[in-house]
Amino acid sequence: MAGTKILLIALFIFIIAFYLIPVNANFRKSMYFYWGAEHSAILGNGDELQLVLDQTSGSGIKSKRSFLFGSIQMLIKLVPGNSAGTVNAYYVSSAGDKHDEIDFEFLGNVSGQPYIIHTNIYLQGNGSKEQQFYPWFDPTADFHNYTIHWNPTAVVWYVDGIPIRVFRNYEEEGIAYPNKQGMRVYSSLWNADNWATKGGLVKIDWNSAPFIATHRTFRARACKWNGPVSIIECASNTPANWWTSPTYSQLSYGKQGQMKWVRDNYMIYDYCKDIKRFNGQIPAECFKLQF
């Protein structure tokens, strides 16, 4: 029985790896504003997006399609100057109270202070799995690549090709994993000054508005999700050595070294080490291999 299950999983992974479709997405063709369209703009040939936050409202965009597994990337240049209280969110999410979600959120700060790269994963509506990092660069001076890799084996958060976090699939050991719900891609810019900067102590300075975050090169190399009956719609034009290959088991030694460097030097919060928060009952995945 166990052997049959392993075989079926391997076959499923192989099918996804072989038939994955690269969606060389154009903002105008692949996404739409679901909030604050009057404050935002898609520029040029549709390859650049500006999200705007002012005293009237913020703004947000989401993909027209849902995906199940893939590599989702976005180049983002964050709000410059005094961005305290603002959050630029970039994430994938399903819908409903029992939704799955994989997050990048960029928490603004006062001029001269570092942004915070906030990551989280929601499983069946349950989050509380935050890890936070300071960037090792100025995220407002130029565009940087933020990529979410998501396959049946693991979720990996990358910044400019450097892995900063891994959440592996231990579903057989009773730990939830996002593999049953298709997710859309979202990006938004909004007022979160009740919590974003120093726990809500520093509020937005509206004299610095409008706040503008610029996005480029949205790429969704992923399978289109059509619901639980017709699960995936893909095309056979992806290299066989893509990240979702069934031979994937963990990061290479080089990537493990990069991730260790980031986590040793730039990590500022890890829910797995917050014993007080969980009353000593640290979540089970914290004791598992995560690279």
C-alpha positions in Angstrom: 0.0 0.0 0.0 2.8 2.4 1.0 4.7 1.5 -2.2 1.7 2.2 -4.4 1.2 5.6 -2.7 4.8 6.6 -3.2 4.6 5.5 -6.9 1.5 7.6 -7.4 3.1 10.7 -5.8 6.2 10.3 -7.9 4.1 10.0 -11.1 2.1 13.1 -10.1 5.3 15.1 -9.5 6.7 13.9 -12.9 3.6 14.9 -14.8 3.7 18.4 -13.2 7.4 18.8 -13.8 7.1 17.8 -17.4 4.0 19.7 -18.3 4.6 22.9 -16.4 3.7 26.0 -18.5 5.8 29.2 -18.3 3.4 32.1 -18.2 5.5 35.1 -19.4 3.0 37.3 -17.8 2.2 40.8 -18.8 0.4 42.8 -16.0 -2.2 44.1 -18.4 -3.0 40.7 -19.9 -2.5 38.5 -16.8 -3.7 40.5 -13.8 -6.4 43.0 -12.9 -7.0 45.6 -10.2 -9.3 44.4 -7.5 -8.8 47.4 -5.3 -7.8 51.1 -5.8 -7.4 51.0 -9.6 -7.8 54.8 -9.7 -4.6 55.1 -7.6 -2.5 52.8 -9.7 -1.1 52.4 -13.2 0.1 49.7 -15.6 2.8 51.3 -17.8 4.5 50.8 -21.1 3.6 47.6 -22.8 2.1 46.2 -19.6 5.4 45.1 -18.1 5.5 47.7 -15.3 3.1 48.2 -12.5 2.8 51.1 -10.0 0.8 50.6 -6.8 -0.1 53.7 -5.0 -1.2 54.5 -1.4 -2.5 57.9 -0.4 -5.0 59.2 2.2 -7.9 58.0 0.1 -6.9 54.3 -0.2 -4.2 51.8 -1.2 -4.4 49.5 -4.2 -4.0 45.9 -5.2 -3.8 43.6 -8.2 -4.3 39.9 -8.7 -3.9 37.3 -11.4 -6.8 36.2 -13.5 -5.8 32.6 -13.1 -5.1 30.3 -10.2 -2.1 28.0 -10.1 -1.2 24.8 -8.5 2.6 24.6 -7.9 5.2 26.6 -9.8 7.7 29.3 -9.7 6.3 32.8 -9.2 8.6 35.8 -9.5 8.2 39.6 -9.3 10.8 42.4 -9.5 9.9 45.0 -7.0 11.3 48.4 -6.0 9.8 49.4 -2.7 8.5 52.7 -1.4 11.5 55.0 -0.8 12.0 57.5 2.0 9.8 57.5 5.1 7.6 54.4 4.4 6.7 53.8 8.1 3.3 52.2 8.4 3.1 51.0 4.8 3.1 47.4 3.7 3.8 46.1 0.1 2.4 42.6 0.1 3.3 40.0 -2.6 1.9 36.6 -2.2 -0.1 33.7 -3.5 -3.4 32.7 -1.9 -6.6 30.6 -2.4 -10.0 31.8 -1.2 -12.2 31.3 1.9 -11.8 30.8 5.6 -9.7 27.6 5.1 -7.4 29.2 2.5 -3.7 28.5 1.9 -1.3 31.3 1.4 2.4 31.9 0.9 3.6 35.5 1.7 6.2 38.1 1.2 5.3 41.3 3.0 7.6 44.3 3.1 7.1 46.4 6.2 8.1 50.0 5.8 10.1 52.1 8.2 11.3 55.6 8.9 13.9 57.1 6.7 17.3 55.6 7.3 16.0 52.5 9.0 15.8 49.1 7.2 12.7 47.5 5.8 11.6 44.2 7.2 11.0 41.2 4.9 8.1 39.4 6.5 7.4 35.8 5.4 4.5 33.6 6.4 2.6 30.5 5.2 -1.1 29.9 5.9 -2.4 26.3 5.9 -6.2 25.7 5.9 -6.6 29.3 7.3 -4.0 28.9 10.0 -0.9 31.2 9.8 1.3 32.1 12.8 4.4 30.8 11.0 6.2 34.1 10.5 9.9 34.6 9.9 11.4 38.0 9.4 14.6 39.3 7.9 16.4 42.6 7.3 17.5 43.0 3.7 21.2 43.0 3.0 20.6 45.7 0.3 18.6 48.9 -0.1 15.3 47.6 -1.5 14.2 51.1 -2.6 17.2 51.9 -4.7 16.6 49.3 -7.4 14.5 46.3 -8.4 15.1 43.0 -6.7 13.7 39.6 -7.5 11.4 38.0 -5.0 10.4 34.4 -6.0 8.1 31.9 -4.4 8.9 28.3 -5.5 6.1 25.9 -4.6 6.0 22.2 -5.5 4.7 19.0 -3.9 8.0 18.7 -2.0 8.6 22.1 -0.5 8.0 25.9 -0.6 11.1 28.0 -0.9 11.3 31.8 -0.6 14.1 33.4 -2.7 15.5 36.9 -2.8 17.7 37.6 -5.8 18.2 33.8 -6.2 19.2 33.4 -2.6 16.9 31.1 -0.5 15.9 32.6 2.8 13.4 30.1 4.0 12.1 26.5 3.3 8.9 24.8 4.4 8.9 21.2 3.4 6.1 18.7 3.0 5.6 16.5 6.1 2.0 15.9 5.5 2.4 12.1 6.1 3.5 13.0 9.6 0.3 15.1 10.3 1.7 18.5 9.3 -0.5 20.5 6.9 0.9 21.4 3.5 -0.5 23.6 0.7 -1.1 21.0 -2.1 -4.9 20.9 -2.6 -6.0 24.4 -3.4 -5.1 26.5 -6.4 -3.8 30.0 -5.6 -3.9 33.3 -7.4 -1.0 35.8 -7.3 -1.5 39.1 -5.5 0.3 42.3 -4.8 -0.9 45.3 -2.8 0.2 48.4 -1.1 -1.8 49.4 2.0 -1.9 51.2 5.3 -1.0 48.9 8.1 0.3 51.4 10.6 -1.6 49.6 13.4 1.0 46.9 13.4 3.6 47.2 10.6 6.3 49.5 12.1 7.5 48.8 15.6 4.3 47.0 16.4 2.2 50.0 15.4 4.1 52.6 17.4 5.2 54.5 14.3 2.3 55.8 12.2 2.2 56.8 8.5 3.4 60.4 7.8 0.8 61.4 5.2 3.0 64.4 4.3 5.2 61.9 2.5 2.2 60.6 0.4 1.6 59.4 -2.2 3.6 56.2 -1.6 4.5 54.4 -4.7 5.9 50.8 -5.1 7.0 49.7 -8.6 6.8 46.2 -10.0 8.2 44.6 -13.1 8.7 41.3 -14.8 5.9 39.2 -13.2 6.5 35.6 -14.3 4.4 32.6 -13.3 6.1 29.4 -14.4 3.3 27.3 -13.1 0.3 25.0 -13.8 -3.1 26.6 -14.3 -5.6 25.3 -11.7 -9.1 24.5 -13.0 -10.6 23.1 -9.8 -10.6 19.7 -8.2 -12.2 17.9 -11.2 -9.9 19.1 -13.9 -6.9 19.8 -11.8 -4.2 21.2 -14.1 -3.9 22.7 -17.6 -0.3 22.8 -18.8 1.9 22.6 -21.8 5.0 20.5 -22.5 7.5 23.3 -23.0 9.4 23.4 -19.8 13.0 22.1 -19.4 13.1 18.7 -17.7 15.5 19.9 -15.1 13.1 22.5 -13.7 12.8 22.9 -9.9 9.8 20.6 -9.7 11.7 17.6 -11.0 10.9 14.5 -9.0 14.6 14.2 -8.3 14.4 17.3 -6.1 15.0 16.4 -2.4 16.6 19.4 -0.9 18.6 22.6 -1.6 22.1 22.1 -3.1 25.0 22.5 -0.6 25.7 25.9 -2.2 22.2 27.1 -1.7 22.2 25.7 1.9 25.2 27.8 2.5 23.6 30.9 1.1 20.5 30.4 3.3 22.6 29.8 6.4 24.4 33.1 5.7 21.1 35.0 5.5 19.6 33.4 8.5 22.7 33.8 10.7 23.2 37.5 9.8 19.8 39.0 8.8 17.1 37.0 10.4 15.3 38.9 13.2 12.3 36.7 14.1 11.6 33.0 13.9 8.3 31.7 15.2 10.0 28.4 15.9 12.0 30.1 18.6 9.2 32.0 20.2 8.5 29.6 23.1 6.5 32.2 25.0 4.1 32.8 22.2 3.2 29.1 21.9 3.3 28.4 25.7 6.2 25.9 25.2 4.3 24.0 22.5 6.4 24.7 19.5 4.8 23.7 16.2 5.8 20.2 15.0 7.4 21.4 11.7 10.0 23.3 13.7 11.6 20.0 14.7 11.9 18.8 11.1 14.6 19.3 8.4 13.9 22.5 6.5 16.3 22.8 3.6 
